[in-house]
Amino acid sequence: MSEPTNHQNTGSQGNQGQQGNVAGVNYGVQNTYIGGTTQQRQIDRDICRRMLDRQVQLSSNTVIGQVYGDRNLIDEDLFVNLALVKPKRSENPKHPQEIDPEKGSEFFTWQEVEKRFAYREFLEEVIRQRTEKCLAIIGEPGAGKTTLLQKLAFWLLQETDDLVVWVSLAELGSQPLGEYLEQKWLTEALRQSREEIKADWGNKFEGGAVWLLLDGLDEMSQTDLQGLKFRGWVTDARMIVTCRLNLWQGNPSQLQGFQTYLTQPFQDEQMQEFIRRWFRGLVAAGEDVQLAESLWSELQESGKERIKDLCRNPLRLTLLCSTWKVEDALPETMADLYEGFVESVYGWKETAFPVTEEEKEQLNAALGELAKASLEAETSRFRLTHRLVCKHLKKPKAAGSLFPLALRLGWLNEVGVAAENLREKVYGFYHATFQEYFAALAVADWDYFLPKDHCDRPVEGKRYRIFEKQWKQVILLWLGREDLGDEEKEAFIRALIKFEDGLTELEHHNGRGFYEYQSYFLAAAAINEFKTCSLVDEIVRQVVQWGLSEFDIQKPKWMTFRAAVEEGARKAIHETIRRLTITELSAIIDNCPDEDTRMQAMLILKKIDPKNAKVCPWNTIRISNGDKDTSRQASESPDKINTVNSQEIADLLEVIETSPSGYTRLDAVLLLEKIGQGNPQAISGLVKIMANTKSEDIRWMAAETLEKIGQGNRSAIANLQNIIANTESEDIRWRVAASLGRIDPGNCKAIAELVNVITTTEDEKTRMWAAQSLGEINPGNREAIAVLVKLIETTEDEDTRWRLALSLPKILTTPQQYAGVVTALKHNLSDGVDQNNFKRFHPSYNVLWNCAENLPYPEFYQAWHNPPTSPHSGEQTFASPLTWESLQHLPLYCLNADLLADETREREIALTVSELIWEITCPEEDPPEPATPAELRRHLKTLKRRNLLPHRAILLGSETVSTPTQPTPEAIAFCQKLTGVIAVAFLTDDPLEAPLKGFPPNQRNLISAIETWLGEI
């Protein structure tokens, strides 16, 4: 990215006339820089640019860059605008009474597109206009998410006065984001700066003049994801996060509060433009045109639709271009594409780094085992520690080490240091997709993915990787390998479609269990890499039938079908063989007598083959008419909103509070969401409406609008807390608490109030909504899960049951919780329930489908067939016994207090605590040998100065966790003297005096109570 030239705008002066002002809030280009001179601004911008340049260097296309002169995909002469789409938001008013229970299954269908943005449109209408505070960019591997985020970063530094902070989330680990920024990013960025500059950065965060760009949510472990919470001063910043599509689809609640934008594959014109730009300047004049035209011509050939479709992905198109010669033929599969690139790398480097065939095979095999080992790990799958690399490639200076060769060739690159040990280097593959490719090369037999001796129950001691998201791409790449026999691949595909999961109670409903569907959907994607499979026609026809409510063109009939199955089938339709899918859908459009089914087939066909003659043109984006009571409509373009004034804000608030028309109120809400971001007048007005209105509908609308425009607003937080403290209305308190939790995640008062309402209210719907809100703002809260499970069992209200089915999966966070819900709800899928109470069966089915998507097959099977307690007991059977693993997401150190049992000697207590802490924080160092609390405090302060003590608390408990500890008076006295440096708590039934904290290990809301304590220290 080039520096701004003299004629480019780098500050506020060049943007006068492009902005309006309402109550101190700018629209258009935002000049939100808080304080500071022009010189100060330039210093800060230089700091951001230096840190960003370093990050780009770490994540750049190293292998290609070494061959093609350090080319970077964000360079102006190469970057091709990526398109994004915004999923359509529900058009129904949000109040629960306005949802038709008979159409509850529509909650589970995938959404249409609200709007498509070209890259420049996205910059102007979303980033420049600041229509949302928190954004998420979602896309498949290699879709250009990181490239787009880098491009946005430099644009923000060039076009606005704001500051930009880039964080690679894989580097974050379990450390809270705020601590990481304070202890690492800001420390490194400002190490040479004056103290006044450092202090000024805090003001910029508070003023909303900082963008946090968070790259790679999918590269965090499940444990680290559970601990990732945006709270405190961090929420003052604007955020953009990137994430892989499969993680977002599997757990959308992970990005709750973020407006989602999906990256779009290159269209034909974008592909052609990228190809043209790639070859320009690389070869002699004229030859670049010949290369570009020959490649594009090959992609246009009949029968090459699949590889062309594969190369709509920016990374794969880059690989194809980098290896293309005029005389080449196109690869048929993803594996062929990656294999060609790997061979080309060795060819490019042959002169500088000659490699024999034997060395090449050894390196590929070693990289494959390294890739497999890292994908097996629970944490840091894409960040490889120095120790792990040495284990598989040998130490760099060891005889026969392959480590230096992997670095020279660019397959591995240094990307930082380990969070748990700042002295240990961390490496990453050239790209995550190459890690998956090398892993596929290292798998000798499909038994690695699916045990060959499986019958209808889990094989003891075996993994079922076909159901684990991180292995899907590896499986597809394995099937594309040319060195594997067709018979072996055919046997694998057949095993997938014939898989039996042993959930026999489901057979009389659909003929298949949850995992049998998942296995079949994987087979549908897999045949795209193995098109000669004899089963392709059967598989494509089946998934199309499931995606269209079981319509069979050969035997015209319809069958009431589970919404979750239909949704899963529609995703599989987009992944399977395109040519066969088009044939099946065309036949249904021609022959199906049902108009709705034909329309659904056309919608799917339009996405797969937009120019197909059978697709009827229609606009999928609804432009709401609404009533004409307001002066403008919410659908107006952002540039027309720049003329907003304080009177208009007041008018919209009045419409929301007083209009008798629900459509008019909704129209006003949508417009206020666009123009009221951070506006003090709008925020305070909505708070007053929530406190004073008698209408539940109006309070609901005001609350949802406030949650969108008031994220992190200190005044809103204070006012909402004041309402909770002073109002007697139960309904107002829980709704205000829910809003408070969403605009200030982790707010202790919000969590405490929702727990209070859940345990004291006598109104079923209030309990349901309070529990749903508690789960959303405090995912994994066991009390919330207990209430939602119980209400699914007991409520007679259909609307409530459907809302529960939608909400419950979003708040589950651990395998234990998913397994507990399976145990608690499985009896709702019995034949008797299906026949006599289908309205309880259907929501339960969809909840358990989601559990199956997030729970390893053996664990689901165990919960289904061998529950620890009776699911009818009325107890919280969904909650497995508490383990240390269920506490790992909390920002504290869990220490085994059993080692201190009966210990009264101060020196022994000091040595034991020191060893336990150093074992976690500095495992490679010998622990110090303190004799007193004062000496241990000094050592802990040293750890803090070295940034090796990121957490602020210690929790001491029994190895079995649920067994209360009984610390000796001497141990208690010792720990009291540590609290000036680090907070200390015990899992004990004994009362403890402050500053120590005691938690009974078997209390119902233990995790919630610990989280509340952590939020207070």
JOKAMO-V224962 format. One record per backbone hydrogen bond with DSSP energy under -1.0 kcal/mol. CO is the residue of the C=O (numbers start at 1). NH is the residue of the N-H. E is the energy in kcal/mol with one decimal. If there is no record, write none. Layout:
co-><CO & CO>
nh-><NH & NH>
e-><E & E>
//
This chain:
co-><5 & 12 & 13 & 15 & 20 & 22 & 25 & 37 & 38 & 39 & 40 & 41 & 42 & 43 & 44 & 45 & 46 & 47 & 48 & 49 & 50 & 51 & 52 & 53 & 54 & 55 & 60 & 61 & 62 & 63 & 64 & 65 & 72 & 75 & 75 & 83 & 84 & 85 & 86 & 86 & 95 & 96 & 100 & 101 & 103 & 104 & 105 & 112 & 115 & 117 & 118 & 119 & 120 & 121 & 122 & 122 & 123 & 126 & 133 & 134 & 135 & 136 & 137 & 138 & 139 & 140 & 142 & 144 & 145 & 146 & 147 & 148 & 149 & 150 & 151 & 152 & 153 & 154 & 155 & 156 & 163 & 165 & 167 & 168 & 169 & 172 & 176 & 177 & 178 & 179 & 180 & 180 & 181 & 184 & 185 & 186 & 190 & 194 & 195 & 196 & 197 & 200 & 201 & 202 & 203 & 204 & 205 & 209 & 210 & 211 & 212 & 213 & 214 & 215 & 216 & 217 & 221 & 222 & 223 & 232 & 233 & 234 & 238 & 239 & 240 & 241 & 242 & 243 & 244 & 245 & 246 & 247 & 251 & 252 & 253 & 255 & 259 & 261 & 262 & 267 & 268 & 269 & 270 & 271 & 272 & 273 & 274 & 275 & 276 & 279 & 284 & 284 & 286 & 287 & 288 & 289 & 290 & 291 & 292 & 293 & 294 & 295 & 296 & 298 & 301 & 304 & 305 & 306 & 307 & 309 & 310 & 312 & 313 & 314 & 315 & 316 & 317 & 318 & 325 & 333 & 334 & 335 & 336 & 337 & 338 & 339 & 340 & 341 & 342 & 343 & 344 & 345 & 347 & 349 & 356 & 357 & 358 & 359 & 360 & 361 & 362 & 363 & 364 & 365 & 366 & 367 & 368 & 369 & 370 & 371 & 372 & 384 & 385 & 386 & 387 & 388 & 389 & 390 & 393 & 395 & 398 & 402 & 403 & 404 & 405 & 406 & 406 & 411 & 413 & 416 & 421 & 424 & 425 & 426 & 427 & 428 & 431 & 431 & 432 & 433 & 434 & 435 & 436 & 437 & 438 & 440 & 445 & 446 & 446 & 449 & 451 & 459 & 464 & 465 & 468 & 469 & 471 & 472 & 473 & 474 & 475 & 478 & 485 & 486 & 487 & 488 & 489 & 490 & 491 & 492 & 493 & 494 & 502 & 503 & 504 & 506 & 506 & 513 & 514 & 515 & 516 & 517 & 518 & 519 & 520 & 521 & 522 & 523 & 525 & 526 & 530 & 533 & 535 & 536 & 537 & 538 & 539 & 540 & 541 & 542 & 543 & 545 & 548 & 549 & 562 & 563 & 564 & 565 & 566 & 567 & 568 & 569 & 570 & 572 & 572 & 577 & 578 & 579 & 580 & 581 & 582 & 583 & 584 & 585 & 586 & 587 & 588 & 594 & 595 & 596 & 597 & 598 & 599 & 600 & 601 & 602 & 603 & 604 & 605 & 609 & 612 & 633 & 637 & 638 & 641 & 645 & 646 & 647 & 648 & 649 & 650 & 651 & 652 & 653 & 654 & 655 & 661 & 662 & 663 & 664 & 665 & 666 & 667 & 668 & 669 & 670 & 671 & 672 & 676 & 679 & 680 & 681 & 682 & 683 & 684 & 685 & 686 & 687 & 688 & 689 & 695 & 696 & 697 & 698 & 699 & 700 & 701 & 702 & 703 & 705 & 706 & 709 & 710 & 713 & 714 & 715 & 716 & 717 & 718 & 719 & 720 & 721 & 722 & 723 & 729 & 730 & 731 & 732 & 733 & 734 & 735 & 736 & 737 & 738 & 739 & 740 & 743 & 744 & 747 & 748 & 749 & 750 & 751 & 752 & 753 & 754 & 755 & 756 & 757 & 763 & 764 & 765 & 766 & 767 & 768 & 769 & 770 & 771 & 772 & 773 & 774 & 778 & 781 & 782 & 783 & 784 & 785 & 786 & 787 & 788 & 789 & 790 & 791 & 797 & 798 & 799 & 800 & 801 & 802 & 803 & 804 & 808 & 811 & 814 & 815 & 816 & 817 & 818 & 819 & 820 & 821 & 822 & 825 & 826 & 827 & 830 & 831 & 832 & 833 & 837 & 837 & 838 & 840 & 841 & 842 & 843 & 844 & 845 & 846 & 847 & 848 & 849 & 856 & 857 & 858 & 859 & 860 & 861 & 862 & 870 & 875 & 876 & 884 & 885 & 887 & 890 & 893 & 895 & 897 & 898 & 900 & 905 & 906 & 907 & 908 & 909 & 910 & 911 & 912 & 913 & 914 & 915 & 917 & 918 & 922 & 932 & 933 & 934 & 935 & 936 & 937 & 938 & 939 & 940 & 941 & 942 & 943 & 944 & 952 & 953 & 954 & 955 & 956 & 957 & 958 & 960 & 968 & 969 & 970 & 971 & 972 & 973 & 975 & 978 & 978 & 983 & 984 & 985 & 986 & 986 & 987 & 993 & 997 & 1000 & 1003 & 1005 & 1006 & 1007 & 1008 & 1009 & 1010 & 1011 & 1013>
nh-><8 & 15 & 16 & 18 & 27 & 25 & 22 & 41 & 42 & 43 & 44 & 45 & 46 & 47 & 48 & 49 & 50 & 51 & 52 & 53 & 54 & 55 & 56 & 57 & 58 & 59 & 62 & 65 & 66 & 67 & 68 & 70 & 75 & 78 & 79 & 264 & 117 & 262 & 114 & 115 & 98 & 99 & 103 & 104 & 106 & 107 & 108 & 88 & 86 & 84 & 122 & 123 & 124 & 125 & 126 & 127 & 128 & 131 & 239 & 259 & 241 & 261 & 243 & 263 & 245 & 143 & 315 & 148 & 149 & 150 & 151 & 152 & 153 & 154 & 155 & 156 & 157 & 158 & 159 & 160 & 211 & 213 & 215 & 171 & 173 & 175 & 180 & 181 & 182 & 183 & 184 & 185 & 186 & 188 & 189 & 190 & 193 & 198 & 199 & 200 & 201 & 204 & 205 & 206 & 207 & 209 & 208 & 163 & 238 & 165 & 240 & 167 & 242 & 169 & 219 & 220 & 225 & 226 & 227 & 235 & 236 & 237 & 212 & 135 & 214 & 137 & 217 & 139 & 248 & 249 & 250 & 251 & 254 & 255 & 256 & 258 & 136 & 138 & 85 & 271 & 272 & 273 & 274 & 275 & 276 & 277 & 278 & 279 & 280 & 282 & 287 & 288 & 290 & 291 & 292 & 293 & 294 & 295 & 296 & 297 & 298 & 299 & 300 & 301 & 304 & 308 & 309 & 310 & 311 & 312 & 313 & 266 & 317 & 318 & 319 & 320 & 321 & 322 & 328 & 337 & 338 & 339 & 340 & 341 & 342 & 343 & 344 & 345 & 346 & 347 & 348 & 349 & 350 & 353 & 360 & 361 & 362 & 363 & 364 & 365 & 366 & 367 & 368 & 369 & 370 & 371 & 372 & 373 & 374 & 375 & 376 & 427 & 389 & 390 & 391 & 392 & 393 & 394 & 402 & 398 & 401 & 406 & 407 & 408 & 409 & 411 & 412 & 430 & 428 & 426 & 424 & 418 & 386 & 415 & 384 & 413 & 434 & 435 & 436 & 437 & 438 & 439 & 440 & 441 & 442 & 443 & 448 & 449 & 450 & 466 & 454 & 462 & 467 & 468 & 471 & 472 & 475 & 476 & 477 & 478 & 479 & 481 & 489 & 490 & 491 & 492 & 493 & 494 & 495 & 496 & 497 & 498 & 504 & 506 & 507 & 509 & 510 & 517 & 518 & 519 & 520 & 521 & 522 & 523 & 524 & 525 & 526 & 527 & 528 & 529 & 533 & 536 & 539 & 540 & 541 & 542 & 543 & 544 & 545 & 546 & 547 & 550 & 551 & 559 & 566 & 567 & 568 & 569 & 570 & 571 & 572 & 573 & 574 & 575 & 576 & 581 & 582 & 583 & 584 & 585 & 586 & 587 & 588 & 589 & 590 & 591 & 592 & 598 & 599 & 600 & 601 & 602 & 603 & 604 & 605 & 606 & 607 & 608 & 609 & 612 & 615 & 636 & 640 & 641 & 644 & 649 & 650 & 651 & 652 & 653 & 654 & 655 & 656 & 657 & 658 & 659 & 665 & 666 & 667 & 668 & 669 & 670 & 671 & 672 & 673 & 674 & 675 & 676 & 679 & 683 & 684 & 685 & 686 & 687 & 688 & 689 & 690 & 691 & 692 & 693 & 699 & 700 & 701 & 702 & 703 & 704 & 705 & 706 & 707 & 709 & 710 & 678 & 713 & 717 & 718 & 719 & 720 & 721 & 722 & 723 & 724 & 725 & 726 & 727 & 733 & 734 & 735 & 736 & 737 & 738 & 739 & 740 & 741 & 742 & 743 & 744 & 712 & 747 & 751 & 752 & 753 & 754 & 755 & 756 & 757 & 758 & 759 & 760 & 761 & 767 & 768 & 769 & 770 & 771 & 772 & 773 & 774 & 775 & 776 & 777 & 778 & 781 & 785 & 786 & 787 & 788 & 789 & 790 & 791 & 792 & 793 & 794 & 795 & 801 & 802 & 803 & 804 & 805 & 806 & 807 & 808 & 811 & 780 & 818 & 819 & 820 & 821 & 822 & 823 & 824 & 825 & 826 & 828 & 829 & 830 & 834 & 835 & 836 & 837 & 840 & 841 & 842 & 844 & 845 & 846 & 847 & 848 & 849 & 850 & 851 & 852 & 853 & 860 & 861 & 862 & 863 & 864 & 865 & 866 & 873 & 877 & 879 & 887 & 888 & 890 & 892 & 955 & 957 & 900 & 901 & 903 & 909 & 910 & 911 & 912 & 913 & 914 & 915 & 916 & 917 & 918 & 919 & 921 & 922 & 925 & 936 & 937 & 938 & 939 & 940 & 941 & 942 & 943 & 944 & 945 & 946 & 948 & 947 & 983 & 893 & 985 & 895 & 987 & 897 & 961 & 962 & 972 & 973 & 974 & 975 & 976 & 977 & 978 & 981 & 982 & 954 & 997 & 956 & 988 & 999 & 965 & 996 & 986 & 1003 & 1006 & 1009 & 1010 & 1011 & 1012 & 1013 & 1014 & 1015 & 1017>
e-><-1.6 & -1.8 & -1.0 & -2.0 & -1.7 & -2.3 & -2.2 & -2.6 & -2.1 & -2.1 & -2.6 & -2.7 & -2.4 & -2.1 & -2.2 & -2.6 & -2.6 & -2.3 & -2.4 & -3.1 & -1.9 & -1.8 & -2.7 & -2.1 & -1.8 & -2.0 & -2.1 & -3.2 & -2.3 & -1.0 & -3.1 & -4.4 & -2.1 & -1.9 & -3.3 & -2.5 & -3.8 & -2.7 & -3.0 & -1.2 & -1.9 & -1.6 & -1.8 & -1.8 & -1.9 & -2.0 & -1.9 & -3.8 & -2.7 & -2.6 & -2.6 & -2.1 & -2.4 & -3.2 & -1.7 & -1.9 & -3.4 & -1.2 & -2.1 & -2.8 & -2.2 & -2.9 & -1.9 & -3.1 & -1.5 & -1.9 & -2.3 & -2.6 & -2.4 & -2.6 & -2.4 & -2.6 & -2.2 & -2.1 & -2.0 & -2.7 & -1.9 & -1.7 & -3.2 & -1.7 & -2.7 & -3.1 & -2.7 & -1.5 & -1.1 & -1.5 & -2.4 & -2.5 & -2.2 & -3.3 & -2.4 & -1.7 & -3.1 & -2.7 & -3.2 & -2.6 & -1.8 & -1.7 & -2.4 & -1.6 & -1.1 & -1.6 & -2.0 & -2.1 & -1.9 & -2.5 & -1.8 & -2.5 & -2.6 & -2.9 & -2.4 & -3.0 & -2.2 & -2.4 & -1.4 & -1.5 & -2.6 & -2.0 & -1.2 & -1.5 & -1.6 & -1.7 & -3.8 & -2.7 & -3.1 & -3.2 & -2.8 & -1.7 & -1.7 & -2.7 & -1.9 & -1.7 & -1.9 & -1.9 & -1.8 & -2.1 & -2.6 & -2.7 & -2.0 & -2.7 & -2.6 & -2.0 & -2.6 & -2.6 & -2.2 & -2.5 & -2.6 & -1.7 & -1.2 & -1.6 & -1.3 & -1.2 & -1.8 & -2.6 & -2.4 & -2.7 & -2.3 & -2.2 & -2.4 & -2.2 & -1.9 & -2.0 & -1.1 & -1.2 & -1.7 & -2.2 & -2.4 & -2.6 & -1.8 & -1.4 & -1.3 & -2.6 & -2.4 & -2.1 & -2.3 & -2.2 & -2.7 & -2.4 & -2.0 & -1.9 & -2.4 & -2.7 & -2.4 & -1.7 & -2.6 & -2.4 & -1.9 & -2.2 & -1.8 & -1.9 & -3.0 & -2.0 & -1.0 & -3.6 & -2.5 & -2.4 & -2.3 & -2.8 & -2.8 & -2.3 & -2.6 & -3.0 & -2.1 & -2.3 & -2.4 & -2.7 & -2.6 & -2.5 & -2.2 & -2.2 & -1.7 & -3.0 & -2.3 & -2.5 & -2.0 & -1.2 & -3.0 & -2.0 & -2.3 & -2.1 & -1.8 & -2.2 & -1.7 & -2.7 & -2.5 & -1.2 & -1.6 & -1.7 & -2.3 & -2.5 & -2.0 & -2.5 & -1.7 & -2.7 & -3.4 & -2.2 & -1.4 & -1.4 & -1.8 & -1.8 & -2.8 & -1.9 & -2.0 & -1.8 & -1.0 & -1.1 & -2.0 & -1.3 & -2.4 & -1.5 & -1.5 & -2.1 & -1.7 & -1.8 & -2.1 & -1.3 & -2.4 & -2.2 & -2.4 & -2.4 & -2.1 & -1.3 & -1.8 & -2.9 & -2.2 & -1.7 & -2.5 & -2.6 & -2.2 & -2.0 & -2.1 & -1.5 & -1.5 & -2.1 & -1.3 & -1.5 & -1.7 & -1.7 & -1.9 & -2.3 & -1.7 & -2.8 & -2.0 & -1.9 & -1.9 & -1.5 & -2.4 & -2.0 & -1.1 & -1.9 & -1.5 & -1.2 & -2.4 & -2.5 & -2.3 & -1.9 & -2.3 & -2.0 & -2.0 & -2.4 & -2.1 & -2.7 & -1.0 & -1.4 & -2.0 & -2.5 & -2.4 & -2.5 & -2.0 & -1.7 & -1.9 & -2.1 & -1.1 & -1.2 & -1.2 & -2.1 & -2.5 & -1.7 & -2.3 & -2.7 & -2.5 & -1.9 & -1.8 & -2.4 & -2.0 & -1.9 & -2.8 & -1.9 & -2.5 & -2.3 & -2.4 & -2.3 & -2.3 & -2.1 & -2.6 & -2.6 & -1.3 & -1.7 & -3.6 & -2.3 & -1.7 & -1.7 & -1.6 & -1.5 & -1.9 & -1.7 & -2.2 & -2.5 & -2.6 & -2.3 & -2.1 & -2.3 & -2.5 & -2.0 & -2.4 & -2.2 & -2.2 & -2.3 & -2.5 & -2.4 & -2.5 & -2.5 & -1.9 & -2.5 & -2.2 & -1.1 & -2.0 & -2.2 & -2.1 & -2.6 & -2.7 & -1.9 & -2.1 & -2.1 & -2.0 & -2.0 & -2.4 & -1.8 & -2.1 & -2.6 & -2.1 & -2.4 & -2.3 & -2.8 & -2.4 & -2.3 & -2.2 & -2.4 & -2.2 & -2.1 & -2.3 & -2.3 & -2.3 & -2.3 & -2.4 & -2.5 & -2.5 & -2.3 & -1.8 & -1.9 & -2.2 & -1.8 & -1.3 & -2.1 & -2.4 & -2.3 & -1.9 & -2.7 & -2.5 & -2.2 & -2.0 & -2.7 & -2.3 & -1.4 & -2.2 & -1.7 & -2.4 & -1.8 & -2.1 & -2.7 & -2.2 & -2.2 & -2.3 & -2.1 & -2.5 & -2.5 & -2.0 & -1.2 & -2.7 & -2.2 & -2.4 & -2.8 & -2.6 & -2.5 & -2.5 & -2.4 & -2.5 & -2.4 & -1.8 & -2.3 & -1.8 & -1.6 & -2.1 & -2.4 & -2.1 & -2.3 & -2.5 & -2.3 & -2.4 & -1.9 & -1.5 & -1.8 & -2.9 & -2.0 & -2.2 & -2.2 & -2.4 & -2.2 & -1.7 & -2.2 & -2.9 & -1.4 & -2.1 & -2.1 & -2.7 & -2.2 & -2.1 & -2.0 & -2.2 & -2.1 & -2.1 & -1.8 & -2.0 & -2.1 & -1.3 & -2.1 & -2.0 & -2.4 & -2.9 & -1.7 & -1.7 & -2.8 & -1.5 & -2.6 & -1.8 & -2.0 & -2.6 & -2.2 & -1.7 & -1.8 & -2.3 & -1.5 & -2.2 & -2.8 & -2.1 & -2.3 & -2.2 & -2.6 & -2.6 & -1.3 & -2.2 & -1.6 & -1.4 & -1.2 & -1.8 & -2.3 & -3.1 & -2.1 & -1.9 & -1.3 & -2.3 & -2.2 & -2.5 & -2.5 & -2.4 & -2.5 & -2.2 & -2.5 & -2.3 & -2.3 & -2.7 & -2.0 & -2.6 & -2.1 & -1.9 & -1.9 & -2.6 & -1.8 & -1.8 & -2.4 & -2.3 & -1.8 & -2.0 & -2.1 & -2.2 & -1.6 & -2.9 & -1.8 & -2.5 & -2.2 & -2.2 & -2.7 & -2.5 & -2.7 & -1.6 & -3.5 & -2.4 & -2.6 & -2.2 & -2.5 & -2.1 & -1.0 & -1.4 & -2.6 & -2.2 & -2.4 & -1.3 & -2.7 & -1.1 & -2.8 & -2.7 & -1.5 & -2.4 & -1.8 & -1.2 & -2.7 & -2.6 & -2.6 & -2.2 & -2.2 & -2.7 & -2.0 & -1.2>
//
